[in-house]
Amino acid sequence: MIEACVDRSRAVGYARLDLWTDSQLAAARRLYERAGFKRRETKRERHFGQDIGSETWSLDL
C-alpha cells in the first residue's frame, strides 16, 4: 500500500510525502523507513487525552 501511494504521488507530480505516526508504533516506523521515509521531527504531544511521542516522516519524491 505504501508503494502504491508513493507511485501515485509521483504520477500526479507531488514533490514530497509527509506522514505522522505515534512513536510507539515500531512496526509502522520500520515500514516507513524501509520505504525510504526519513524521520523529520519527534515531539511530545497530547492526543486523545494521553501524552504520546509524535513523529513526522517525509519522503522526497
Backbone bond lengths (Angstrom), bond angles and torsions (degrees), N, CA, C in turn:
res aa  C-N    CA-C-N  psi(-1)  N-CA   C-N-CA  omega(-1)  CA-C   N-CA-C  phi
1 M - - - 1.431 - - 1.537 110.61 -
2 I 1.330 117.08 -38.80 1.462 119.68 178.23 1.523 109.67 -61.58
3 E 1.330 116.04 -44.87 1.467 120.28 -179.65 1.529 111.09 -59.77
4 A 1.313 117.57 -41.22 1.466 121.14 178.86 1.527 111.09 -63.74
5 C 1.319 117.15 -40.76 1.476 120.50 178.01 1.521 111.22 -65.10
6 V 1.324 116.49 -42.46 1.466 120.60 178.87 1.527 109.84 -64.10
7 D 1.328 116.82 -46.89 1.468 120.67 -179.88 1.525 111.63 -59.96
8 R 1.312 116.96 -45.40 1.471 120.89 -179.57 1.525 110.95 -65.45
9 S 1.315 116.35 -40.54 1.468 120.29 179.42 1.523 111.22 -62.71
10 R 1.313 116.51 -41.17 1.472 120.02 176.71 1.529 110.35 -64.63
11 A 1.336 115.87 -42.50 1.467 120.66 -176.82 1.527 112.48 -62.10
12 V 1.321 116.86 -33.58 1.466 119.29 -179.29 1.525 112.54 -93.39
13 G 1.341 117.11 1.35 1.454 120.56 171.49 1.514 118.02 95.37
14 Y 1.326 117.94 14.62 1.465 118.82 176.63 1.523 110.25 -67.88
15 A 1.322 116.47 146.66 1.461 121.77 179.38 1.524 112.24 -92.90
16 R 1.344 116.87 -25.34 1.460 120.09 -176.54 1.525 110.28 -155.81
17 L 1.325 115.07 146.05 1.465 121.58 171.62 1.523 108.20 -110.03
18 D 1.322 116.99 135.98 1.458 122.91 174.55 1.515 108.24 -120.97
19 L 1.318 116.47 143.92 1.453 120.36 174.39 1.517 109.40 -142.21
20 W 1.330 115.00 160.76 1.451 122.52 179.81 1.510 108.24 -121.68
21 T 1.341 115.88 143.41 1.457 120.35 174.68 1.518 110.10 -147.78
22 D 1.298 115.51 161.64 1.458 123.27 172.92 1.532 107.05 -78.61
23 S 1.314 117.69 134.39 1.465 120.73 -176.64 1.527 113.21 -64.89
24 Q 1.319 118.89 -15.83 1.467 121.61 178.40 1.529 112.95 -80.53
25 L 1.306 118.21 -11.00 1.467 121.52 -177.04 1.531 110.12 -87.19
26 A 1.326 115.28 74.01 1.462 121.63 -174.06 1.525 112.88 -59.39
27 A 1.311 118.27 -40.40 1.472 120.63 -179.12 1.527 110.79 -63.58
28 A 1.320 116.87 -41.47 1.467 120.45 178.30 1.522 110.19 -64.64
29 R 1.318 116.47 -42.92 1.467 120.14 -179.86 1.526 111.03 -60.97
30 R 1.330 117.11 -39.53 1.473 120.26 177.83 1.527 110.97 -64.44
31 L 1.334 117.39 -40.59 1.468 120.63 177.65 1.525 111.00 -60.40
32 Y 1.324 116.47 -46.19 1.464 120.48 -179.04 1.526 110.73 -63.17
33 E 1.326 116.15 -42.83 1.462 119.99 -179.78 1.532 110.97 -63.49
34 R 1.320 116.92 -43.43 1.476 120.69 178.20 1.524 112.13 -62.81
35 A 1.323 116.37 -30.08 1.469 121.16 179.43 1.529 111.95 -81.13
36 G 1.331 117.30 -2.71 1.459 120.47 176.54 1.518 115.36 101.35
37 F 1.322 117.53 -0.64 1.462 120.21 178.15 1.526 109.85 -69.55
38 K 1.326 116.30 148.93 1.462 123.35 176.90 1.522 108.54 -118.49
39 R 1.331 115.72 137.60 1.464 119.08 177.51 1.525 108.75 -71.02
40 R 1.314 116.17 122.78 1.463 122.32 -175.83 1.521 111.91 -100.28
41 E 1.332 116.78 -32.57 1.457 119.55 -175.52 1.528 109.88 -152.81
42 T 1.321 115.73 140.84 1.458 122.27 173.53 1.516 107.55 -131.68
43 K 1.322 116.75 131.34 1.463 119.71 177.29 1.518 109.97 -154.50
44 R 1.317 115.47 163.81 1.460 121.95 176.18 1.520 107.88 -91.48
45 E 1.324 116.12 133.43 1.462 121.61 179.33 1.519 109.51 -139.57
46 R 1.294 115.19 163.89 1.466 120.81 175.97 1.526 108.04 -108.59
47 H 1.331 115.58 117.54 1.464 122.88 178.57 1.522 108.69 -133.62
48 F 1.298 115.70 138.26 1.463 120.95 175.91 1.532 111.70 54.37
49 G 1.345 115.94 33.35 1.457 121.37 177.88 1.515 115.22 78.53
50 Q 1.346 117.47 10.06 1.463 121.00 -179.05 1.519 110.07 -130.91
51 D 1.344 115.52 148.59 1.461 120.57 172.40 1.519 108.16 -81.23
52 I 1.315 116.16 128.83 1.468 120.65 -179.26 1.522 110.05 -134.62
53 G 1.317 115.39 162.82 1.454 121.58 171.26 1.513 108.32 -87.60
54 S 1.297 115.97 119.48 1.465 122.43 -178.03 1.523 108.95 -103.02
55 E 1.320 117.24 130.37 1.463 121.37 178.89 1.523 110.49 -125.16
56 T 1.310 115.73 136.19 1.457 122.16 172.71 1.524 107.37 -109.24
57 W 1.319 116.10 128.91 1.463 123.13 179.84 1.521 108.41 -117.97
58 S 1.335 117.08 146.18 1.466 121.40 -178.55 1.519 110.83 -134.72
59 L 1.323 114.17 150.75 1.460 121.80 174.47 1.515 107.72 -134.08
60 D 1.336 116.46 115.91 1.463 120.20 174.17 1.518 108.50 -75.18
61 L 1.320 115.55 130.77 1.456 120.80 -177.23 1.511 110.50 -98.29
